């Protein structure tokens, strides 16, 4: 048992402090389910927080949702990323906005099965959006969040995801305020995202705001390669019709 104890101690040295430790990951590293039970019940090294999930007893009070997300991505290899408003926060693009979103925005295009231990412990701290309007991982990158490496949207993708959630989660006016500060977006990433994006609403609003705000990167976007659909889209009932992008939208002359 001493040898096994040394093995698990060495293994756990590679786990960031405050991370959730999944039973599946321990089992794949030769700590079987019988030993997991031993280390949580008899030994007291691990504390069980649900079926198939543990935390170190010594750090049990310091485990947050970021440590759980790390386990989902790095140990269980679930395909999702942090996006929209949450990702924009990581990139410091909306610090002056008064809009308060307390839940972490997560996106996936897969039929993702979230483990019960995650929903049980963090149910009120996140929202999972299952959508294929951007179906691949263009514009998804790794960031360091509270010392955890997590997958998150780049600013280019995050602003489009925010538009996708409008106007229910954030108003068009607030999106316009955020976009006004986004002077350094990368045109080649924007072009790729706009080509692959299946949401006509998102593309039209994004391009309308970009042109209206006279961003330098807008001039490098090839509109001929972007499918903008046909017919009018009503974004804000009672708004004004923009004849170029065929959207009815609030008057944003005063941002």
Backbone as CSV, one residue per row, in Angstrom:
resi,resn,N_x,N_y,N_z,CA_x,CA_y,CA_z,C_x,C_y,C_z
1,UNK,0.823,-1.212,0.000,0.000,0.000,0.000,0.857,1.262,0.000
2,UNK,2.069,1.128,0.585,2.943,2.298,0.582,3.311,2.695,-0.841
3,UNK,3.588,1.690,-1.686,3.925,1.990,-3.065,2.779,2.665,-3.795
4,UNK,1.584,2.188,-3.553,0.410,2.788,-4.176,0.233,4.213,-3.686
5,UNK,0.454,4.420,-2.397,0.318,5.767,-1.827,1.291,6.727,-2.486
6,UNK,2.507,6.262,-2.746,3.493,7.096,-3.411,3.046,7.420,-4.826
7,UNK,2.465,6.409,-5.497,1.996,6.619,-6.871,0.929,7.699,-6.947
8,UNK,-0.050,7.647,-6.045,-1.119,8.637,-6.116,-0.613,10.014,-5.717
9,UNK,0.301,10.049,-4.763,0.869,11.345,-4.370,1.616,11.987,-5.530
10,UNK,2.384,11.196,-6.269,3.108,11.723,-7.428,2.131,12.173,-8.514
11,UNK,1.061,11.388,-8.695,0.058,11.729,-9.697,-0.632,13.047,-9.365
12,UNK,-0.981,13.223,-8.112,-1.723,14.417,-7.718,-0.855,15.670,-7.708
13,UNK,0.461,15.494,-7.708,1.338,16.658,-7.812,1.173,17.371,-9.161
14,UNK,0.685,16.622,-10.169,0.504,17.194,-11.499,-0.874,17.833,-11.693
15,UNK,-1.704,17.774,-10.657,-3.044,18.353,-10.740,-3.008,19.762,-10.153
16,UNK,-3.462,20.767,-10.876,-3.459,22.133,-10.329,-4.244,22.208,-9.021
17,UNK,-3.766,23.012,-8.123,-4.430,23.184,-6.834,-5.843,23.736,-7.051
18,UNK,-6.809,23.079,-6.449,-8.193,23.519,-6.592,-8.945,22.848,-7.722
19,UNK,-8.323,21.873,-8.384,-8.996,21.184,-9.485,-9.852,20.037,-8.959
20,UNK,-10.913,19.750,-9.672,-11.660,18.523,-9.441,-10.862,17.375,-10.051
21,UNK,-10.939,16.231,-9.421,-10.217,15.046,-9.879,-11.254,13.984,-10.202
22,UNK,-11.339,13.585,-11.448,-12.385,12.637,-11.837,-11.934,11.197,-11.622
23,UNK,-12.919,10.358,-11.293,-12.633,8.942,-11.108,-12.144,8.295,-12.386
24,UNK,-12.682,8.720,-13.529,-12.248,8.150,-14.811,-10.783,8.449,-15.074
25,UNK,-10.349,9.668,-14.739,-8.944,10.041,-14.941,-8.041,9.263,-14.001
26,UNK,-8.446,9.126,-12.734,-7.653,8.334,-11.787,-7.540,6.886,-12.260
27,UNK,-8.645,6.333,-12.737,-8.647,4.943,-13.201,-7.718,4.774,-14.398
28,UNK,-7.697,5.758,-15.298,-6.813,5.677,-16.465,-5.348,5.809,-16.076
29,UNK,-5.104,6.279,-14.854,-3.735,6.403,-14.343,-3.458,5.387,-13.239
30,UNK,-4.127,4.239,-13.357,-3.858,3.062,-12.515,-4.283,3.220,-11.056
31,UNK,-5.191,4.161,-10.785,-5.806,4.236,-9.457,-7.242,3.772,-9.649
32,UNK,-7.478,2.468,-9.438,-8.786,1.906,-9.769,-9.853,2.371,-8.777
33,UNK,-11.092,1.986,-9.058,-12.208,2.506,-8.271,-12.180,2.009,-6.829
34,UNK,-11.638,0.811,-6.598,-11.500,0.311,-5.219,-10.524,1.186,-4.437
35,UNK,-9.401,1.549,-5.078,-8.428,2.404,-4.415,-8.975,3.824,-4.225
36,UNK,-9.745,4.294,-5.168,-10.371,5.611,-5.011,-11.260,5.632,-3.776
37,UNK,-12.031,4.566,-3.607,-12.890,4.467,-2.428,-12.050,4.466,-1.157
38,UNK,-10.926,3.760,-1.204,-10.039,3.706,-0.035,-9.500,5.099,0.300
39,UNK,-9.044,5.824,-0.722,-8.437,7.130,-0.466,-9.459,8.193,-0.063
40,UNK,-10.729,7.939,-0.337,-11.751,8.899,0.088,-12.374,8.529,1.426
41,UNK,-12.439,7.250,1.735,-13.099,6.812,2.975,-12.101,6.544,4.096
42,UNK,-11.194,5.608,3.870,-10.276,5.203,4.937,-9.102,6.160,5.090
43,UNK,-8.527,6.559,3.967,-7.309,7.369,4.014,-7.617,8.849,4.232
44,UNK,-8.704,9.326,3.671,-9.073,10.735,3.841,-8.321,11.696,2.944
45,UNK,-7.585,11.170,1.960,-6.851,12.047,1.050,-7.811,12.780,0.117
46,UNK,-8.822,12.055,-0.363,-9.780,12.606,-1.310,-11.143,12.802,-0.657
47,UNK,-11.862,13.804,-1.134,-13.235,14.028,-0.695,-14.149,13.865,-1.902
48,UNK,-15.124,12.995,-1.797,-16.042,12.727,-2.907,-17.084,13.837,-2.986
49,UNK,-17.263,14.425,-4.193,-18.259,15.486,-4.365,-19.398,15.051,-5.277
50,UNK,-19.388,13.797,-5.662,-20.424,13.243,-6.526,-19.904,11.975,-7.167
51,UNK,-20.768,11.297,-7.889,-20.356,10.055,-8.542,-19.262,10.352,-9.558
52,UNK,-18.087,9.767,-9.330,-16.987,9.913,-10.275,-16.196,11.196,-10.153
53,UNK,-16.281,11.873,-9.008,-15.547,13.138,-8.864,-15.095,13.337,-7.429
54,UNK,-13.855,13.820,-7.292,-13.259,14.060,-5.985,-12.540,15.409,-5.990
55,UNK,-12.241,15.861,-4.792,-11.307,16.968,-4.601,-10.358,16.569,-3.499
56,UNK,-9.221,17.208,-3.450,-8.325,16.963,-2.334,-8.961,17.498,-1.055
57,UNK,-8.930,16.698,-0.024,-9.508,17.135,1.251,-8.879,18.428,1.729
58,UNK,-7.585,18.582,1.474,-6.865,19.761,1.967,-7.267,21.044,1.261
59,UNK,-7.874,20.922,0.066,-8.276,22.118,-0.698,-9.770,22.136,-0.988
60,UNK,-10.535,21.310,-0.288,-11.957,21.141,-0.593,-12.727,22.444,-0.539
61,UNK,-12.325,23.341,0.343,-13.064,24.596,0.499,-12.683,25.642,-0.547
62,UNK,-11.692,25.335,-1.372,-11.209,26.310,-2.360,-11.466,25.881,-3.796
63,UNK,-12.346,24.919,-3.985,-12.623,24.424,-5.332,-13.800,25.201,-5.915
64,UNK,-13.549,25.868,-7.044,-14.588,26.636,-7.725,-14.911,26.036,-9.071
65,UNK,-15.780,26.709,-9.803,-16.206,26.173,-11.095,-15.053,26.078,-12.084
66,UNK,-14.042,26.952,-11.945,-12.913,26.878,-12.883,-12.148,25.563,-12.720
67,UNK,-12.040,25.068,-11.483,-11.386,23.784,-11.247,-12.194,22.620,-11.781
68,UNK,-13.510,22.781,-11.794,-14.384,21.758,-12.360,-14.324,21.772,-13.888
69,UNK,-14.291,22.976,-14.481,-14.183,23.084,-15.934,-12.870,22.482,-16.424
70,UNK,-11.811,22.700,-15.653,-10.511,22.113,-15.995,-10.629,20.592,-16.080
71,UNK,-11.329,19.996,-15.120,-11.491,18.538,-15.120,-12.304,18.075,-16.324
72,UNK,-13.362,18.799,-16.656,-14.183,18.422,-17.811,-13.377,18.466,-19.103
73,UNK,-12.538,19.479,-19.240,-11.782,19.641,-20.490,-10.513,18.794,-20.521
74,UNK,-9.754,18.818,-19.444,-8.427,18.189,-19.463,-8.445,16.712,-19.096
75,UNK,-9.408,16.287,-18.282,-9.458,14.892,-17.858,-10.507,14.084,-18.615
76,UNK,-11.689,14.678,-18.846,-12.754,13.968,-19.547,-12.807,14.318,-21.032
77,UNK,-12.046,15.356,-21.432,-11.911,15.752,-22.839,-13.260,16.093,-23.485
78,UNK,-14.107,16.786,-22.744,-15.383,17.233,-23.283,-15.157,18.458,-24.169
79,UNK,-15.871,18.489,-25.280,-15.653,19.526,-26.288,-16.616,20.694,-26.071
80,UNK,-16.171,21.682,-25.318,-16.925,22.909,-25.101,-15.921,24.013,-24.823
81,UNK,-16.397,25.239,-24.833,-15.509,26.355,-24.499,-16.312,27.449,-23.810
82,UNK,-15.618,28.310,-23.109,-16.224,29.486,-22.501,-16.346,30.541,-23.588
83,UNK,-17.513,31.178,-23.671,-17.702,32.114,-24.771,-18.513,33.334,-24.405
84,UNK,-18.874,34.082,-25.442,-19.752,35.253,-25.340,-19.254,36.227,-24.280
85,UNK,-20.149,36.674,-23.424,-19.828,37.708,-22.443,-18.724,37.270,-21.480
86,UNK,-18.731,35.994,-21.104,-17.702,35.501,-20.179,-16.322,35.594,-20.802
87,UNK,-16.205,35.213,-22.071,-14.909,35.299,-22.754,-14.486,36.752,-22.936
88,UNK,-15.437,37.625,-23.219,-15.107,39.045,-23.351,-14.560,39.598,-22.043
89,UNK,-15.077,39.120,-20.937,-14.532,39.525,-19.638,-13.067,39.136,-19.503
90,UNK,-12.728,37.933,-19.974,-11.339,37.479,-19.901,-10.418,38.410,-20.679
91,UNK,-10.936,38.967,-21.770,-10.125,39.827,-22.632,-10.255,41.309,-22.279
92,UNK,-10.910,41.594,-21.160,-11.033,42.979,-20.655,-11.661,43.925,-21.665
93,UNK,-12.679,43.445,-22.381,-13.299,44.293,-23.390,-14.622,44.895,-22.932
94,UNK,-15.070,44.580,-21.737,-16.368,45.101,-21.331,-16.381,45.528,-19.858
95,UNK,-15.250,46.011,-19.347,-15.164,46.348,-17.937,-16.033,47.534,-17.561
96,UNK,-16.380,48.374,-18.535,-17.155,49.570,-18.226,-18.656,49.344,-18.382
97,UNK,-19.073,48.163,-18.835,-20.487,47.902,-19.069,-21.171,47.582,-17.745
98,UNK,-22.339,48.160,-17.547,-23.047,47.953,-16.280,-23.816,46.647,-16.265
99,UNK,-23.993,46.034,-17.445,-24.711,44.770,-17.512,-24.014,43.728,-16.633
100,UNK,-24.789,43.019,-15.825,-24.223,42.026,-14.919,-24.663,40.635,-15.368
101,UNK,-23.724,39.796,-15.708,-24.043,38.404,-16.025,-23.268,37.532,-15.045
102,UNK,-23.977,36.914,-14.140,-23.315,36.171,-13.084,-22.985,34.744,-13.489
103,UNK,-23.601,34.255,-14.545,-23.385,32.879,-14.951,-22.346,32.791,-16.062
104,UNK,-21.510,31.772,-15.976,-20.493,31.536,-16.983,-21.162,30.992,-18.244
105,UNK,-20.864,31.609,-19.377,-21.452,31.195,-20.643,-20.564,30.133,-21.294
106,UNK,-21.141,28.947,-21.529,-20.428,27.837,-22.145,-21.111,27.445,-23.449
107,UNK,-20.302,27.118,-24.466,-20.834,26.783,-25.789,-20.320,25.416,-26.240
108,UNK,-21.191,24.675,-26.894,-20.786,23.418,-27.513,-21.641,23.172,-28.742
109,UNK,-21.071,22.519,-29.739,-21.840,22.107,-30.908,-22.087,20.604,-30.879
110,UNK,-21.632,19.952,-29.820,-21.798,18.510,-29.672,-23.021,18.182,-28.829
111,UNK,-23.412,16.920,-28.868,-24.426,16.416,-27.933,-23.705,16.089,-26.631
112,UNK,-23.350,17.137,-25.932,-22.468,17.016,-24.772,-23.224,16.493,-23.558
113,UNK,-22.656,15.493,-22.917,-23.230,14.974,-21.676,-22.433,15.531,-20.506
114,UNK,-23.058,16.421,-19.752,-22.405,17.004,-18.590,-22.603,16.072,-17.400
115,UNK,-21.535,15.669,-16.713,-21.687,14.751,-15.578,-22.573,15.336,-14.480
116,UNK,-23.279,14.455,-13.804,-24.208,14.873,-12.759,-23.487,15.594,-11.630
117,UNK,-22.247,15.196,-11.333,-21.526,15.858,-10.241,-21.301,17.337,-10.544
118,UNK,-21.130,17.664,-11.840,-20.917,19.065,-12.207,-22.206,19.867,-12.040
119,UNK,-23.300,19.352,-12.580,-24.572,20.078,-12.463,-25.015,20.181,-11.009
120,UNK,-24.741,19.162,-10.227,-25.139,19.173,-8.816,-24.401,20.257,-8.038
121,UNK,-23.121,20.403,-8.284,-22.298,21.329,-7.503,-22.249,22.750,-8.064
122,UNK,-22.525,22.906,-9.373,-22.335,24.226,-10.006,-23.545,24.654,-10.840
123,UNK,-24.698,24.125,-10.530,-25.892,24.307,-11.344,-26.240,25.761,-11.611
124,UNK,-26.067,26.629,-10.621,-26.478,28.035,-10.760,-25.334,28.946,-11.208
125,UNK,-24.215,28.355,-11.621,-23.061,29.164,-11.971,-22.741,29.172,-13.462
126,UNK,-23.510,28.456,-14.266,-23.193,28.392,-15.692,-24.461,28.243,-16.520
127,UNK,-24.334,28.584,-17.801,-25.350,28.302,-18.807,-24.665,27.630,-19.984
128,UNK,-25.224,26.518,-20.429,-24.655,25.791,-21.560,-25.518,26.027,-22.788
129,UNK,-24.908,26.568,-23.834,-25.613,26.847,-25.080,-25.203,25.800,-26.116
130,UNK,-26.153,24.981,-26.504,-25.904,23.962,-27.522,-26.318,24.541,-28.872
131,UNK,-25.365,24.877,-29.682,-25.669,25.517,-30.961,-24.584,25.190,-31.975
132,UNK,-24.983,25.160,-33.228,-24.034,24.918,-34.313,-23.923,26.118,-35.245
133,UNK,-24.287,27.297,-34.743,-24.192,28.459,-35.632,-22.729,28.765,-35.978
134,UNK,-21.823,28.385,-35.105,-20.391,28.324,-35.424,-19.954,26.914,-35.045
135,UNK,-19.882,26.041,-36.006,-19.824,24.613,-35.694,-18.417,24.048,-35.494
136,UNK,-17.376,24.807,-35.840,-16.037,24.293,-35.570,-15.362,25.172,-34.519
137,UNK,-14.086,24.962,-34.308,-13.380,25.658,-33.228,-12.571,26.857,-33.712
138,UNK,-12.929,27.421,-34.836,-12.274,28.647,-35.281,-12.419,29.728,-34.219
139,UNK,-11.303,30.340,-33.848,-11.362,31.403,-32.848,-11.455,30.928,-31.420
140,UNK,-11.221,29.647,-31.180,-11.168,29.129,-29.808,-9.707,28.951,-29.426
141,UNK,-9.348,29.410,-28.242,-7.955,29.368,-27.816,-7.888,29.019,-26.333
142,UNK,-6.706,28.651,-25.890,-6.503,28.380,-24.466,-6.130,29.670,-23.748
143,UNK,-6.719,29.852,-22.572,-6.385,30.989,-21.727,-6.057,30.477,-20.328
144,UNK,-5.389,31.309,-19.562,-5.131,30.982,-18.161,-6.147,31.728,-17.310
145,UNK,-6.994,30.973,-16.643,-8.047,31.552,-15.814,-7.902,31.014,-14.402
146,UNK,-7.483,31.885,-13.489,-7.253,31.487,-12.086,-6.302,30.295,-12.012
147,UNK,-5.259,30.327,-12.828,-4.214,29.308,-12.867,-4.658,27.994,-13.513
148,UNK,-5.764,27.996,-14.231,-6.205,26.823,-14.979,-6.185,27.141,-16.471
149,UNK,-5.675,26.212,-17.269,-5.692,26.355,-18.719,-7.042,25.869,-19.234
150,UNK,-7.836,26.798,-19.765,-9.182,26.487,-20.237,-9.361,26.976,-21.665
151,UNK,-10.248,26.325,-22.406,-10.549,26.759,-23.761,-11.621,27.848,-23.724
152,UNK,-11.342,28.923,-24.438,-12.235,30.082,-24.440,-12.234,30.720,-25.820
153,UNK,-13.301,31.460,-26.116,-13.375,32.172,-27.392,-12.404,33.336,-27.430
154,UNK,-11.840,33.566,-28.603,-11.085,34.790,-28.861,-12.068,35.950,-28.876
155,UNK,-11.586,37.193,-28.803,-12.508,38.336,-28.877,-13.370,38.319,-30.129
156,UNK,-12.807,37.877,-31.269,-13.555,37.855,-32.522,-14.758,36.911,-32.439
157,UNK,-14.541,35.747,-31.891,-15.638,34.779,-31.769,-16.594,35.176,-30.648
158,UNK,-16.048,35.681,-29.553,-16.871,36.011,-28.393,-17.903,37.085,-28.695
159,UNK,-17.528,38.082,-29.506,-18.499,39.142,-29.812,-19.620,38.586,-30.690
160,UNK,-19.300,37.653,-31.586,-20.358,37.048,-32.402,-21.269,36.166,-31.562
161,UNK,-20.713,35.471,-30.590,-21.535,34.670,-29.684,-22.437,35.560,-28.840
162,UNK,-21.930,36.724,-28.455,-22.742,37.671,-27.690,-23.911,38.177,-28.524
163,UNK,-23.638,38.461,-29.800,-24.720,38.878,-30.704,-25.741,37.756,-30.844
164,UNK,-25.279,36.523,-30.906,-26.176,35.373,-31.008,-27.133,35.317,-29.822
165,UNK,-26.662,35.711,-28.633,-27.490,35.665,-27.425,-28.381,36.888,-27.263
166,UNK,-28.176,37.897,-28.110,-28.989,39.106,-28.014,-30.356,38.855,-28.663
167,UNK,-31.381,39.605,-28.255,-31.351,40.623,-27.188,-31.705,40.075,-25.811
168,UNK,-31.818,38.737,-25.675,-32.263,38.162,-24.398,-31.245,38.321,-23.285
169,UNK,-29.964,38.115,-23.599,-28.926,38.167,-22.572,-28.230,39.521,-22.494
170,UNK,-28.223,40.224,-23.593,-27.564,41.526,-23.634,-28.217,42.333,-24.748
171,UNK,-28.368,43.620,-24.530,-29.034,44.455,-25.516,-28.093,44.787,-26.675
172,UNK,-28.695,45.133,-27.799,-27.917,45.560,-28.958,-27.098,46.806,-28.612
173,UNK,-27.660,47.668,-27.813,-26.947,48.889,-27.432,-25.672,48.557,-26.656
174,UNK,-25.752,47.593,-25.744,-24.556,47.212,-24.983,-23.533,46.523,-25.878
175,UNK,-24.004,45.721,-26.813,-23.087,45.115,-27.772,-22.380,46.195,-28.579
176,UNK,-23.117,47.207,-28.984,-22.519,48.315,-29.733,-21.456,49.012,-28.902
177,UNK,-21.722,49.184,-27.607,-20.735,49.826,-26.729,-19.470,48.985,-26.620
178,UNK,-19.639,47.684,-26.526,-18.479,46.796,-26.451,-17.692,46.832,-27.759
179,UNK,-18.385,46.701,-28.861,-17.716,46.667,-30.168,-16.967,47.954,-30.464
180,UNK,-17.444,49.046,-29.937,-16.777,50.323,-30.186,-15.344,50.315,-29.682
181,UNK,-15.067,49.520,-28.652,-13.718,49.466,-28.087,-12.832,48.419,-28.768
182,UNK,-13.422,47.617,-29.655,-12.694,46.481,-30.227,-11.991,46.902,-31.519
183,UNK,-10.962,47.686,-31.358,-10.273,48.276,-32.509,-9.186,47.373,-33.085
184,UNK,-8.847,46.299,-32.381,-7.717,45.475,-32.809,-8.115,44.059,-33.195
185,UNK,-9.350,43.874,-33.636,-9.756,42.543,-34.081,-8.978,42.146,-35.337
186,UNK,-8.783,40.846,-35.514,-7.955,40.332,-36.608,-8.841,39.976,-37.810
187,UNK,-8.651,40.672,-38.930,-9.538,40.489,-40.087,-9.577,39.061,-40.622
188,UNK,-8.442,38.349,-40.608,-8.444,37.000,-41.184,-9.287,36.042,-40.347
189,UNK,-9.306,36.247,-39.030,-10.148,35.412,-38.174,-11.614,35.799,-38.353
190,UNK,-11.879,37.099,-38.423,-13.244,37.564,-38.659,-13.780,37.010,-39.975
191,UNK,-12.969,37.065,-41.020,-13.401,36.576,-42.333,-13.786,35.102,-42.258
192,UNK,-12.945,34.330,-41.607,-13.197,32.893,-41.481,-14.479,32.634,-40.694
193,UNK,-14.655,33.348,-39.596,-15.854,33.174,-38.770,-17.113,33.576,-39.534
194,UNK,-17.054,34.681,-40.238,-18.224,35.169,-40.967,-18.603,34.232,-42.115
195,UNK,-17.629,33.616,-42.734,-17.911,32.649,-43.799,-18.579,31.401,-43.222
196,UNK,-18.097,30.949,-42.084,-18.598,29.706,-41.494,-19.876,29.897,-40.680
197,UNK,-20.156,31.121,-40.262,-21.315,31.397,-39.403,-22.614,31.114,-40.159
198,UNK,-23.522,30.361,-39.551,-24.796,30.024,-40.193,-25.931,30.942,-39.767
199,UNK,-25.666,31.862,-38.847,-26.708,32.772,-38.364,-26.687,34.067,-39.178
200,UNK,-27.726,34.260,-39.980,-27.843,35.483,-40.773,-27.927,36.690,-39.841
201,UNK,-28.663,36.560,-38.748,-28.820,37.654,-37.784,-27.464,38.115,-37.255
202,UNK,-26.644,37.169,-36.837,-25.340,37.505,-36.258,-24.484,38.244,-37.284
203,UNK,-24.425,37.734,-38.498,-23.565,38.339,-39.522,-24.031,39.746,-39.878
204,UNK,-25.315,39.922,-40.028,-25.813,41.237,-40.410,-25.579,42.269,-39.305
205,UNK,-25.866,41.905,-38.052,-25.673,42.855,-36.949,-24.194,43.189,-36.808
206,UNK,-23.350,42.176,-36.866,-21.913,42.409,-36.703,-21.389,43.361,-37.779
207,UNK,-21.713,43.106,-39.024,-21.212,43.937,-40.118,-21.822,45.337,-40.073
208,UNK,-23.085,45.427,-39.700,-23.739,46.731,-39.562,-23.016,47.590,-38.528
209,UNK,-22.732,47.019,-37.368,-22.053,47.776,-36.316,-20.617,48.110,-36.715
210,UNK,-19.930,47.162,-37.323,-18.536,47.382,-37.726,-18.427,48.534,-38.711
211,UNK,-19.339,48.568,-39.682,-19.316,49.637,-40.673,-19.728,50.969,-40.047
212,UNK,-20.742,50.935,-39.220,-21.245,52.152,-38.591,-20.175,52.796,-37.714
213,UNK,-19.381,51.960,-37.023,-18.357,52.463,-36.107,-17.036,52.741,-36.801
214,UNK,-16.979,52.470,-38.097,-15.803,52.797,-38.924,-14.523,52.138,-38.408
215,UNK,-14.622,50.864,-38.046,-13.428,50.138,-37.609,-12.494,49.905,-38.791
216,UNK,-11.207,50.070,-38.551,-10.228,49.879,-39.609,-10.230,48.476,-40.162
217,UNK,-10.442,47.481,-39.301,-10.414,46.092,-39.765,-11.601,45.753,-40.668
218,UNK,-12.664,46.542,-40.619,-13.837,46.283,-41.474,-13.457,46.356,-42.962
219,UNK,-12.536,47.244,-43.293,-12.147,47.433,-44.692,-11.452,46.209,-45.284
220,UNK,-10.979,45.308,-44.426,-10.267,44.126,-44.911,-11.182,42.903,-45.018
221,UNK,-12.457,43.064,-44.729,-13.406,41.960,-44.820,-14.019,41.942,-46.219
222,UNK,-13.984,40.787,-46.852,-14.535,40.625,-48.199,-16.002,40.216,-48.082
223,UNK,-16.901,41.172,-48.249,-18.328,40.915,-48.086,-18.859,39.954,-49.146
224,UNK,-18.219,39.898,-50.302,-18.695,39.039,-51.385,-18.598,37.558,-51.024
225,UNK,-17.751,37.245,-50.057,-17.568,35.843,-49.666,-18.473,35.437,-48.500
226,UNK,-19.332,36.357,-48.047,-20.171,36.115,-46.868,-21.630,36.024,-47.288
227,UNK,-22.287,34.940,-46.959,-23.693,34.740,-47.282,-24.563,35.477,-46.265
228,UNK,-25.294,36.482,-46.737,-26.120,37.298,-45.842,-27.612,37.047,-46.015
229,UNK,-27.977,36.057,-46.813,-29.374,35.693,-46.950,-30.195,36.758,-47.663
230,UNK,-31.508,36.588,-47.609,-32.412,37.545,-48.236,-33.559,37.846,-47.284
231,UNK,-34.260,38.921,-47.567,-35.391,39.282,-46.729,-34.973,40.077,-45.513
232,UNK,-35.936,40.735,-44.924,-35.704,41.612,-43.777,-35.661,40.812,-42.485
233,UNK,-34.810,41.252,-41.542,-34.760,40.668,-40.201,-35.091,41.764,-39.190
234,UNK,-36.040,41.482,-38.307,-36.421,42.442,-37.269,-35.659,42.100,-35.994
235,UNK,-34.711,42.943,-35.663,-33.919,42.750,-34.445,-34.606,43.425,-33.264
236,UNK,-35.003,44.660,-33.461,-35.704,45.436,-32.435,-37.011,45.969,-33.017
237,UNK,-38.153,45.398,-32.647,-39.426,45.925,-33.140,-39.543,47.423,-32.834
238,UNK,-39.959,48.186,-33.814,-40.047,49.628,-33.628,-38.771,50.362,-33.971
239,UNK,-37.731,49.624,-34.371,-36.469,50.251,-34.731,-36.478,50.769,-36.163
240,UNK,-35.310,51.187,-36.624,-35.155,51.718,-37.980,-34.626,50.635,-38.909
241,UNK,-35.048,50.707,-40.168,-34.572,49.764,-41.170,-33.265,50.248,-41.767
242,UNK,-32.237,49.410,-41.666,-30.989,49.683,-42.387,-31.091,48.984,-43.734
243,UNK,-31.075,49.776,-44.811,-31.358,49.250,-46.138,-30.232,48.380,-46.688
244,UNK,-28.998,48.585,-46.220,-27.900,47.767,-46.733,-27.953,46.358,-46.170
245,UNK,-28.119,46.248,-44.852,-28.091,44.935,-44.204,-29.490,44.385,-43.919
246,UNK,-30.513,45.161,-44.278,-31.911,44.723,-44.160,-32.244,44.236,-42.752
247,UNK,-31.882,45.053,-41.769,-32.250,44.751,-40.387,-32.998,45.944,-39.798
248,UNK,-34.019,45.629,-39.044,-34.729,46.643,-38.275,-34.108,46.636,-36.889
249,UNK,-33.482,47.753,-36.535,-32.660,47.797,-35.332,-32.812,49.141,-34.649
250,UNK,-32.573,49.153,-33.332,-32.674,50.406,-32.590,-31.748,51.466,-33.178
251,UNK,-32.130,52.734,-33.018,-31.294,53.836,-33.450,-30.107,53.933,-32.513
252,UNK,-28.928,53.678,-33.049,-27.721,53.638,-32.220,-26.813,54.829,-32.476
253,UNK,-27.374,55.932,-32.916,-26.555,57.107,-33.199,-25.892,57.656,-31.957
254,UNK,-26.529,57.455,-30.805,-25.925,57.895,-29.547,-25.537,56.676,-28.737
255,UNK,-24.273,56.327,-28.809,-23.767,55.169,-28.086,-22.986,55.642,-26.875
